[in-house]
Amino acid sequence: MSGDSDPYVFTTDSLPSDLRFLPPLANGLLGWKVFSSIMHMGGVYNGEAGHCHRANVPCPLAVKLETEDPAKHSYTLDTHTGIFSHTLSLATVTASQSLYSHRFYPNILVMEVLMERHVASEEPVLINLVSSFTPKSKDIQFESCPDYKGGRHIQGQTTTAEYPGGSCPTVHLIWTPVPSALTLPPEQTQARWGFVLVVADSSEAARSNYDEGLNLMASGNLRPSHEKAWKELWLQSQVEVTGSETLCKAVIGCMFYLLSAFPSIHDTSSRFGGVSPGGLSNGGDGQDYWGHVFWDQDVWMYPGIALFYPKLARSVLEYRVGTIDGAKDNAQKQGYKGLKFPWESAVSGREVCPEDIYGQQEIHINGDVTLAFQHYLYLTEDLSMFTEGRGSEVIFGVADYWVSRATWNPDNQKYHLLGVMPPDEYYYNVNNSVYTNTVAKLSLQFAVELADLLQHPAPKEWQEVAERISIPFDQELQYHPEYDGYSKGQPVKQADTVMLGYPLGLPMSPEVRKNDLEAYEPVTDPNGPAMTWGMFAIGWLELGKAEKAQRLVEKCFKNIQGPFQVWSESSDGSGAVNFLTGMGGFLQAVLFGYTGFRVQKECLAFSPLLPDEISELCVRGINYLGNQMDWLLRKEDVCVILREQTGGAGNRNGHKLQIVLKASGAKLTLTPGQPVTFPREAGCICKLDPPSTCWLL
């Protein structure tokens, strides 16, 4: 990594020794690790139930440039543009290969080669293109089709449906043939070549997209249209840190890889297949959780995206709506009412976890899903997601599940959730997981609230169970045990009880919050999954302990595998690769920790605090109630600018907003284009003359 370069550009002279950490290039539909002979397409799985995994799709752009003479190599991932380049420099010529998953046209992958002569010569220059591509897959039976406009064309179907009677997806590939070598003639000083790969689910879509790719190449707009789309994305979300180059690059890398996992903000296809822990570039058979979608999407990745992009946030909710039938089937198979979202999800929403116990017991997934819907409503007030978007079916179906799943205990007059696995998967078949019961309580309360908003009759049991569900608490030690019977000091796999404060927002005193953090931090597995330490950091920032929090944030750096800022699930490099879950947790430490942002019913609360080594944090593009804001946090003050409305980036409501400061009670009206600066203190952003005040408890 060059030390004095643009923090958005990751450059190295040599590839990582572990090729798992080559950079993934994805666009929400297609995902590919550079140089790999295998890629994946969103929503294309092979295998039934627990054998379901992302289907391997062969990649015709699995090509490396080589020269007969020794060359100097340089590899660069430019996150401004989402383009990976490999440059070979010789005395007489430079050859560069550029690779990208098109950010606007999601069915298209591109390879471009540029050769430039440094000195005049009467000799041609030859570059070898070494391919590892074969038109075969263990998951898809491919057959050749007639060439289309000079492009090779193969098509095939996966071999096994996700569930009996389900459909097997069809995949079509059309691509520009890649020769074994390219030649720069003696009379030319430079030459360019373009190669397009299209992956689609029908012959018609493949041909249409290939036509688009050829037209874009002919007009010279293939690369510019891709770069424009990335520029537009970055204009809506930039998070930059002054004072720590390592932290700044880590944040940029996380934002880039997370955004790469989501569809285009212009995509209207509603075919988004969700976000798996390793993203689209990973997830084949037995690898990186088989490409399944977990709570990781809704709790770990979603919050940092929803803060900037209402449309991308909605795509996550629409993915869950698309799995309602499967969730209904899961609940019925367990003997309960309503909806039971799968612990591991593919396309249908039926459980595809290879081990039954997780699907049966890790039921907190239901509340995790509804929490994302709740935050979306509070950030946007977009009720259409809950009416014609069918979000209310999700919320009400989950509420019905909780009511049927809960058991009344006459001894303590409480509802219990028995035989569950908490987020801490070291334990199973326990009763009253404090996280599970709390998230169930929240989703039941939100169901009552939403029913009132939509004038939908709410069964009285929703409120009754919400009010009387058991939330384990040790009165003597003043902390929350992880579940009934948990003994303080028992080892813990990952963040669990500490998430009661954030993201769940369970009211508790600072003393109890501190006790929870101190009880679980020393017994949490140091080699556990990467997202954990961000939650502890947020807790300590809530309590004003910025330096303690910063040490925990920096623990995450061990999970970043150079030189392209690709994360591993565990700090020793093992586990899932391109671990978006860890990136999401880390980003939340920055976006919700340093800022103190909390998404609440009638406001966006804040309580900024920076550690000593960070002098400034700039967060551009915060999207709240149809308004976009840029925030600059410094040691002593905060500056907020409400952006001028451009008519496309936000929600159509565009409510007028004000800042209300907690200590002084000062009210500062936000006017588009006019900076508002105030001393660093807690407060909230809300509508002018809000119906009530909201503060963190």
N, C-alpha and C positions, 0 to 999 in steps of 0.2 A: 504494500500500500504506500503510495507516495505521500510524504508527510506534509507538503505545502500546497497540495492541489485542492481543487474544488471538492467539498465534502460529499457531493452527489456523484462523484466519479471514482470508481474503485478500479485501480490499475495494478498489474503485477507483471513481472517478467517470466513467471513460471506458474503453471497450473497447480492446484492443491494436490498433495501426494495422495490424498483420499478423494477419489473422483466423485464420491457421493456429494461433495461440497462444491461441485461446479454449479454455477448460478442457474436457477430455473427461469424460464421465460414463459409467462402465462398471460392470459387475457380474460379469464372468467369462463371461457369455453374450451380452449386448448391449453395444454400445459406440457412443457418439454424442458428437460435438462440439456443444456448445450452439448453438442457432439454425441448425445445418446442415440442409439438406434431405436429407442422406444419412446413413445409419447402417449398422452391420454386425452380423451375428450369427455367433457363434463356430462354426467348422466349416463355414460356408457359403461355398464358393469357386466361381468360374466360370472356365473355360478349361482347356485340356489342357497338362500338363507345364509347360514354361517360360512358357506364357501364363496359367497359373493365378494368380488373384488373389482377394482378398476380393470377394464379390459386393455391389454397391451395393444397399441396401434403402432405399426412400423413407421419410422420417420425417414422419408427419402432425403431429408436435408442433413442427415448424419454424415457430415463431410468435414474432413480436415485438410487444410492447405499444407503442402510440403514442397520443398525445393531440392534439387540435386545438390546444390552447394549449401554449406552451412549458413544459417541466417540468424539474425537477432529477432527474438520473439517478444511480443507485447500483447497482453490480454486486458481488455477494459470492459467494464460494465458501466455504462452511463445511465444512471437512474433518472436523469432529466428526461431522457427519451426512451428508456426501456430497450436500448440497443446494446448488444454484446458484440465486441469486435476483436478479431485476432489479426495482428499485423506482423508480417515478416519483412525484415529490412535487409537488403543486400547492398553491395557497393553500387550496383547499377540500377536497381529497381526496388520498389516497395510494393508489396501486395497486401491488401487488407480484405478480410472477410467480415461482413456484418450480418448478424442474425437477429430477428425479432418476431415476436407474436404480435400481429397487427392489433393496435389498441382500439381502432374504430371498426374494422371489419374482422370480427372475431373468428371467422372460419379460415383465415389466411395466416400462414407462416411464410416468412421471407428470408432468403439468403441473397446477399449481394456481394460481388467480388469486384474490387478496383485494383488495377495495376497501373503504376506510374513509373516511367523511365527517368532516371536521374541524369544520365549522360547519353549523348547521341551514339547510336551503334547501328551497324548494319546486320546485327544478329537478332533473330527473334528471341523472346524470353518465354520460357515455358514454366507453368506452375501446375503441379499435380494436385488433383482433387481425389483424396483417398476416402472412399465411402465404406461405411459398415452396414449399409441398408440392405435388407432382404425383404421382399414383399410377402412376409409370412408373419403369423401370430399364433401363439398357443391358445388364444381366446377367441379368435375370429377366423372363420373359414373364408379366405379371400379367393376371388377368381378374377381373371383379367377381363376387362371390357375394351371395346374399341377405343383407340386414341381419340382425344377430343382437342381439336385445334392445336395439334402438336404436343399435347400433354398426355402422359401416361395415365391410365384410369384403372383402378381396381375397386372391387366392392365385395362386402361380405357381411355376415351376421354373426353375432356372438352365439356360442354353442348351447348355453344353458340360461334359462330365464331366472329372474330373481325369486320367483315363487311359482308354484304349479299353476299353469294356465296363463302366466304372464307372458309378455311379448319379449322377443329377443331383438335388441336394437340393431339397425343396419348402419354400416359405416361405408362411406365412399371417399376415396382419395383420388385427386387429380393433381399432377405436378409436372413442372417443367423438367424434362430429362436433364440429368446432371452428367456431363462428360467426364472422362477420367483425367483430362488435362485441359488447361486454357493457355492460349498463346497470344502474346503481344507482338504483332508484326513489327518488323524493323522500321517501317515508315511511320509508326504511331508512337506518340509520347505517352499516351494513356488509353485505357479501354475499361469499360464497365460491362458487367453481366448481371442479369437479374434472374432469380429462380423463385417461383411461387409454388407453394403447396397449399391445396385446399382440402379441408376435411369437413364433411357434411353428412347429414343423415338421409339424404335422398339424392338420386341422380340429378334431379332438377335443381336442387339447392347447390350441389357441387358445381354443376355447369354454370349456373348463374354467378356464383362467387368467383369461379375461374375467369369468366368473362370480365368481371369487375377488376380482378387482379391484372389481367392483360391490358385493360383500358387504362388503369392507373399507371402501369409501367409505361405505356405508350405516351401518356400525357406528362410523365415525369412527376406524378403526384402520389406514387405509392408510399415512399418514405415520408414526404412532407405531411400527408394526411395522418400517418401514424404519430409523427412527432407533435403535430398540432393537438391530437387527442390527449397525449401525455401532458403537454403544456397546460391544457385546459384543466386536467385533473389536479395538477400541482397548484394551479391558481386558487383552487378551492380548498386546499389543505397543505399548509407548510408548518412544520414544527422545527424550529432551529434554536440551538443552545449555544450561548456564548460563555466560554470559560473552560469547556472540556471538549476537545476535538473528538476524543473517543466516544463520548456520549452523543455528540452531535451526529457522527457517522452512524452510530448504532440506531438512533431514532430514524434517520433518513432511510437506512436499509430496511428497518421494520415497516415503515410506511410504504415503501416501494413494493416489497413482497406481499404485503397484505392487500394493497390496491390491485396488484396483479392477479389476485385470486378472485376478484369481483368483476362483474360484467361492465361493459361500457355504460356511462351515464346516459347514453343515447339509445341503449338497447331496449327494444320494445317487444322482444320475442317471448318473455316470461319463461324461458327455458333454463334458467339458472339452476344448477344442480347442487347448490350449497358449497360450504367450505370445509374441507377435511383437514386434520392436523398437519399433514405434510403438503397440502395444496395439490393442484392438478398434475404437477410433474411427477408425483409419487403416488403409491397406492396400489401397485400390482399385487399379485398373489403372495400373501405372507409378508408384505412390505408396508411399513408406515401405516398401520391400521387399515390396510386394504382400501384406502381412499374413502372410508365411511365418514359420515358426519355425526359428530358427538355434541355434547354440551359446550365443547370448546368453541364452536361457532357462535353460540348465542351469548355465552358469558365472557369468554376471553377475547375473541376477535371483534365481535359486533360493536361493543361500546365505543372503541376508538374510531370506527368508521361512521357510526351513527351520529357522532358529534359534528361531522363535516358534511355528510352526504345523505340527505333524507331518501333519495331514490335508491341508493345502494342498500341502505338500511331496510327499506321496504322489500327489496329483492330477497333478503334473508327471511322475512316474514312470509313472503309469497311462497318460498320454498317449503316452509313448514305447512302452510295452508294446502299445498299440493300433496301432502302426505296424510291428510286427515283420514282418508279411508283406511289406510294401513294402521294408523293410531287407534282407530275404532276397533279394528280386528285384534290388535294387541290386547286392548282392554278386555274384550270379550273372552279371549283365550285365557286370560288371567282370572276371569270370573267377576270382573268389575264393570261398572257403567262408565260412560263417557269416553275420553280419549287417553290412551297411554302412548306417548311418543317413544320411539325406540331408543335404547341406549346407543345403538349404532344404526344409522339410517343410510339408505342408498337412494332409490327413486320412489318406491311405493310407500315408504313409511312403515312397512312391516319390519319386525326385528331381524337384523342380519348379524348380530353379535355371535361369534363362533362359540362362546361359552354362555350357557343359559342363565347362570346366576346373575350376571350383570343386567340383562334385560328384565329379569324378574325382580331384582332388588334395588338397582340404582335408579330409583323412581324420582329422585330430585330433578331429573331431566325435564319432567313436566313443568315444574316451577321455573326452571331456567329458561324454557321456551317462552313462557308467559311474561317473564321479566323483560325480555327483549321487546315484546309487544307493548308493554306498559311504558317503557322508556320512549319508544317511538311516538306514542300518543302524547306524552308530556313534552317531547321536543318539537312536535309538529302540529298538534291538534288536528291531525288528518283523520277524521272519522270515517272517510270513505274506505280506508283499509279495513275497518271493522264492520262495514255494511256490505257493499257490493264486493269488497275484497275478502269477505268471509272470516275476518279476524275474530269476530265475536264467536264464531263456532269453535275456534280454538280455545278461547278464554272460558267459555261456558262449558265446553266438553271436558277441559281439565278440572274445572271446579266440580263437576259431577263425579269425576274419577276420585278426587280427594275425599269427597263425602262418602262414596261407597268403599273406599280403601281404609278409612279411619275406623278405629274400634273405640267404643265408649267404655271408659273404666269408671265404674260407680264408686270405687274406693277413693279416688282423688278428684272425681268429678271432672275428668279431662278426657279429650280424645287423644288416642295414641296411634302412631304409625308403626306397626310391628314388622319385624323380619325384613329389615332394609340394609342396604350397603350405603354408607355415606360417601361423599367425595373422596375421603381418605379410604382407599381401597384395601388397606391392610386389614380391615375389619368387615365382617358380613354377618347377616342374620341378627343384627342388633335392633334394639327398640329405640324409637324416638331419637334418631339422629337430629342433633340440634339444627344443622344446616337444612336438612330435608324438611323438618317440621316448620322452620321459619319461612322457607321459600313457599311451602304449601299455604301457610297463613297469608302471605303476601298475595299469592295468586287468587285465593278465595276473596280477599278484600277487594282486589282489583276487579274480579268478576261482578261483585255487588256494585262497585262504582260504575263500571261500564254498563251494566244493566240499567242503572238509573239514567245514565246519559242517553241511552238508546230507547228509554221507556219500555224496557223489556222486563217482564215480571221475574224477579229473582227468588228462587226457592229459599225459604227461611233457613234451611240447613247450611247454606253457604256461609251466612253470617255467624250462625251458631258454632259451626266447626272452627271457623277463623278465630272466634273469640275464646274458644275453650280448648284449643289444641295445646298439648304439652310442649313447653319450651324449657328443656333441662337447664337448671341453674343451681349452683352450689352456694347456698346462703352463707355458709361458714367461710369458705375460701373466696367468695365473691368473684366467681368466674363461671363460664359456661362449659360444662363437660361436653365432650364431643357426642356422647350418646348416653343413655341410661346404663350405668355400670362402668363407665370409663373411669379409670384411676389416673390422677394427675401424674405425669411422667412417662406414661406409655408412649412408645414411638408412634410417629405419624408420618404418612407418606408425603403429604402435600397440603397446601392451603385448604382449610376446611372451616373450622370454627372461627378463624380470624376473618372470614368473609361475612360474618354477621354484621360487622360495622360497615364495611364496604365490600361488595356492592349492595348488600341487602338493606342496609340502613336501619337495622333493628335498634330502637332507642336503648341507650345504656349510658351510665355515667362514665366520665373519663377514667375513673379508678377501675371499673370493670373492663373497659376497653384495654387499659394497660395490663391488667391481670391476664386477660386472654392472650395478648401478645407475648407476655413473659412466660406464660404456661406452655405455649406451643412452639415458640421459636427454637428453644434449645433441643427439643425432641423431634423436630422435623428432619427427615432424611436429607442430609446435605447433597446427596446424589439424586434426589427426587426431581420431578419434572420442572422445567425452567420457569414456568409462570408463577411459581409459589412466592418467590421473594418480593415480587412487585406488590403483592397483597400485604405482606408485612410492612413494606416501605410506606404504603399508603396509610396504614394504621399509625405508624410513628409520626408521620407528617401531620395527621389529624391532631396528635398530642403535642405538636410543636417541636418534635425531636428531629430536626432536619439532618443533622450529621449522622445520627444513628440510621436514619432512613437511607441516606446516601450510600452507606457501606453495604446495605442490602441491595440497592439498585446495582451497585458495581459488581456484586456477586454474579449478576446475569451475564457480565462480559465473558465469563468462562464458557458460556454456551455458544458464543459467536465464533464460528470457524472461518478463519481468513482464507483467501484475501477478499472474498466477495460478500462478506457479512451474512453468510448463510448460517442459520441456527441449527444446533442439535438439541434433541430433547433433554439429554443429560450433559453435565459439564465435562464429562470425559469423552464426549463425541459420540456416545452410543445413543440408541433409540431413534425416534423418527427424525428425518432430515427435512430441512426447510420448515422447522417446527413453528408454524404460524401461531400456535397456542401460546408458546413462550413469548413470541414477539408481541402478541396482543396483551399479555399480562404486563410485560415491560413497558409498552406504550401507555397502558393505563396508569402506571406509576408516575409517568411524566404528565399525562393529560388530565388525570384526576387527582394525582398526588401533589405535585408542585403547585397546581392551580387551585386545588381544593374543589374543583367542579363537582356538583352533585345534581343529578337530574331529579327534580321534584315536581309535584303536581301542578303548582302554579308559578314556579320560578326555576331558574338555573342558579343555584347557590354557588358561591366561591369563597375560598379562604386561602390566599396565596402564601407560599413559603418556599424560599430557595435556600439550598445549602451553600456553604461558604464558597465553594469552587465555581459555582454558576453565578455569573453576574447578570445575565439576562436570559429570559425565555420568551421567544416570540412564537405565538400560536395564531396562524392566519386562517380564516375561513370558518370559524365556529358558526354553526347554523342553528338558530333558535327561533321558532315561530315565524319562519319565512324570512328572517333577517340573517345576513352574514356579518360577522364581526372579526376584527383583528385585535389580538391582545398582546401587549408588551408588558411583561412582568420584570420589575427590577427590585433591588434590595429594599428600597424605601417607598417606591410608588408603583402604580399600575396605570397604564394608558390603554384606553379602549377606543377603537374607531368603528363606527357602524358604516358598512359599505353602502355606496349608492346602489339602488336597485337596478339590476341589469335585466330582470325579467326572464329567468330561466333556471337560475341556480337554486332558488329556494322554494319554499312553500308559497302558495298564492295568497295566503292570508296577509303576511307582511304587517303584523301588529306593531304599533308604536311601543317602544321599550324605554325603560328607565333603569338606572342603577340605584339601589337602596343600600346604604352602608349601615352595618349592624350597630356599631358602637355609637356613632354620632347621629344616626337617623337621617343623615343627609340624603336627598333625592336628586339625582343627576339625570336629566333627560338626554337620551341619545338622539342626535340629529345626524342624518347621513353625511359622511365626509368631514364631520367635525370631531377632532380628537377630544376625549374627556380623560383628564388625569386626576387621580386621587391618591391619598396616602395608602400604603399597603395595609388593608384590613379586610375582614370578612364582610360579606354582603350578598346581594343577589341581583340578578337581572330578572325583571318581570314586566308585564304590561303596565302602561300608564294607568294609575288608579286600579290596581288589582283588587279582586274581591276579598282577598285575605292575605296576610303576611305568611311567609314560610321560612323557617330557619332550621338549620341542622340542630338536632337535639343532642 
